[in-house]
Amino acid sequence: QVQLVESGGGLVQPGGSLRLSCAFSGTSFRHYSMGWYRQAPGKQRELVASITSSGSTNYEDSVKGRFTISRDNAEKTVYLQMNSLKPEDTAVYYCYARPIPSAKPYWGQGTHVTVSS
Protein backbone atom coordinates (compact mmCIF):
# COMPACT_ATOMS: atom_id res chain seq x y z
CA GLN A 1 0.00 0.00 0.00
CA VAL A 2 1.40 3.39 -1.01
CA GLN A 3 1.09 6.38 1.27
CA LEU A 4 2.26 9.91 0.52
CA VAL A 5 2.89 12.60 3.11
CA GLU A 6 3.55 16.18 2.03
CA SER A 7 5.29 18.83 4.08
CA GLY A 8 6.91 22.22 3.67
CA GLY A 9 3.93 24.44 2.96
CA GLY A 10 3.28 27.71 4.74
CA LEU A 11 3.00 31.46 4.42
CA VAL A 12 5.62 33.29 2.39
CA GLN A 13 5.95 36.79 1.01
CA PRO A 14 5.92 37.43 -2.75
CA GLY A 15 9.35 36.75 -4.18
CA GLY A 16 10.14 34.23 -1.48
CA SER A 17 10.88 30.52 -1.66
CA LEU A 18 9.55 27.29 -0.25
CA ARG A 19 10.52 23.66 -0.68
CA LEU A 20 7.80 21.06 -0.58
CA SER A 21 8.59 17.45 0.24
CA CYS A 22 6.58 14.32 -0.43
CA ALA A 23 7.60 11.22 1.48
CA PHE A 24 6.63 7.92 -0.13
CA SER A 25 5.98 4.80 1.90
CA GLY A 26 5.73 1.52 0.07
CA THR A 27 7.90 -0.41 -2.32
CA SER A 28 9.39 0.24 -5.74
CA PHE A 29 9.48 4.03 -5.42
CA ARG A 30 12.07 4.27 -8.19
CA HIS A 31 9.57 2.87 -10.68
CA TYR A 32 6.88 5.47 -10.00
CA SER A 33 6.27 8.68 -11.85
CA MET A 34 5.77 11.43 -9.29
CA GLY A 35 4.44 14.92 -9.40
CA TRP A 36 2.61 17.83 -7.90
CA TYR A 37 -0.81 19.25 -8.58
CA ARG A 38 -2.29 22.35 -7.00
CA GLN A 39 -5.78 23.63 -6.44
CA ALA A 40 -6.54 27.24 -5.72
CA PRO A 41 -9.86 28.31 -4.19
CA GLY A 42 -12.61 28.18 -6.79
CA LYS A 43 -10.35 26.69 -9.45
CA GLN A 44 -9.75 23.26 -10.91
CA ARG A 45 -6.80 21.17 -9.85
CA GLU A 46 -3.88 21.68 -12.24
CA LEU A 47 -0.65 19.83 -12.84
CA VAL A 48 2.34 21.87 -11.68
CA ALA A 49 5.28 19.56 -12.29
CA SER A 50 6.06 15.91 -12.85
CA ILE A 51 9.10 13.65 -12.92
CA THR A 52 9.31 10.21 -14.44
CA SER A 53 11.13 7.19 -13.06
CA SER A 54 14.02 8.03 -15.39
CA GLY A 55 14.16 11.64 -14.20
CA SER A 56 12.48 13.44 -17.09
CA THR A 57 10.62 16.51 -15.91
CA ASN A 58 7.68 18.54 -17.11
CA TYR A 59 6.32 21.87 -15.87
CA GLU A 60 3.21 23.93 -16.22
CA ASP A 61 4.03 27.06 -18.22
CA SER A 62 3.46 29.56 -15.41
CA VAL A 63 6.05 27.91 -13.14
CA LYS A 64 8.80 27.24 -15.69
CA GLY A 65 12.05 28.82 -14.57
CA ARG A 66 10.76 29.28 -11.01
CA PHE A 67 9.94 25.76 -9.79
CA THR A 68 12.15 22.69 -9.84
CA ILE A 69 10.99 19.13 -9.21
CA SER A 70 13.48 16.49 -8.12
CA ARG A 71 13.51 13.05 -6.56
CA ASP A 72 15.76 11.16 -4.18
CA ASN A 73 15.23 7.44 -4.75
CA ALA A 74 17.31 6.48 -1.72
CA GLU A 75 15.12 8.63 0.55
CA LYS A 76 11.93 7.81 -1.40
CA THR A 77 11.08 11.48 -1.51
CA VAL A 78 10.13 13.94 -4.20
CA TYR A 79 10.72 17.66 -3.82
CA LEU A 80 9.31 20.82 -5.31
CA GLN A 81 11.59 23.83 -4.96
CA MET A 82 9.54 26.95 -5.49
CA ASN A 83 11.33 30.27 -6.02
CA SER A 84 10.11 33.75 -6.93
CA LEU A 85 6.70 32.91 -5.54
CA LYS A 86 3.72 34.97 -6.61
CA PRO A 87 0.31 35.46 -5.00
CA GLU A 88 -1.20 33.40 -7.80
CA ASP A 89 0.82 30.41 -6.60
CA THR A 90 -1.39 30.30 -3.51
CA ALA A 91 -3.07 26.90 -3.44
CA VAL A 92 -3.19 23.52 -1.80
CA TYR A 93 -0.39 21.44 -3.30
CA TYR A 94 -0.93 17.70 -3.70
CA CYS A 95 1.70 15.08 -4.36
CA TYR A 96 0.85 12.06 -6.50
CA ALA A 97 2.49 8.78 -7.40
CA ARG A 98 1.64 6.71 -10.46
CA PRO A 99 3.23 3.32 -11.20
CA ILE A 100 2.34 3.34 -14.92
CA PRO A 101 0.73 6.05 -17.06
CA SER A 102 -2.64 4.33 -17.24
CA ALA A 103 -2.86 3.57 -13.53
CA LYS A 104 -4.94 5.45 -11.03
CA PRO A 105 -2.59 7.65 -8.99
CA TYR A 106 -2.06 7.68 -5.26
CA TRP A 107 -2.53 11.06 -3.59
CA GLY A 108 -1.20 12.81 -0.54
CA GLN A 109 -3.35 14.85 1.81
CA GLY A 110 -2.12 18.20 0.50
CA THR A 111 -0.12 21.06 1.95
CA HIS A 112 -1.18 24.70 1.93
CA VAL A 113 0.96 27.36 0.31
CA THR A 114 -0.01 30.99 0.81
CA VAL A 115 1.89 33.78 -0.91
CA SER A 116 0.95 37.11 0.58
CA SER A 117 2.48 40.26 1.98
Secondary structure, DSSP 8 states (H G I E B T S, - for coil): --EEEEE--EEE-TT--EEEEEEEESS-GGGSEEEEEEE-TTS--EEEEEE-TT--EEE-GGGTTTEEEEEETTTTEEEEEE-S--GGG-EEEEEEEESSTTS--EE---EEEEE--
